[in-house]
Amino acid sequence: MAVSKAKLQQLLQSDQDLSHMSLATRIVVGRLRIEVQNSPGALGAKTDELYAFAAENEYAASELTTI
């Protein structure tokens, strides 16, 4: 996957518009953002979870490379 974990961390901590992404990707990123907001110490684990999601889903990996 071409997107770095640092970029994924930035995405989880931002309020960047996700309207160009598929519904599944928006749901996963939205959930992870809420979890990071509620527990900032979980950022590393949530970044790993998003990275794994993208690794398992080609469409998500493609979308996340555009961030």
C-alpha positions, 0 to 999 in steps of 0.5 A, a space after each residue: 500500500 502506498 499510503 504511510 501510517 503517518 498519513 493515516 494518523 493525520 487523517 484520523 486526527 483531522 476533519 478532512 472531507 471524506 465525501 469522495 470515498 466509498 461508504 465503507 471507507 467513510 464508515 471505518 474512518 469515521 468510527 476510528 476518528 471517534 475512537 481516537 477522539 475519545 481515547 487519544 492514546 489509542 491512535 497507534 492501534 487505530 492507525 494499525 487497524 485502518 492500515 489493515 483495513 486498507 491492506 485487505 480492501 483494494 478499493 480502500 487502499 486506492 482511496 486512501 492514497 489520494 489523501 
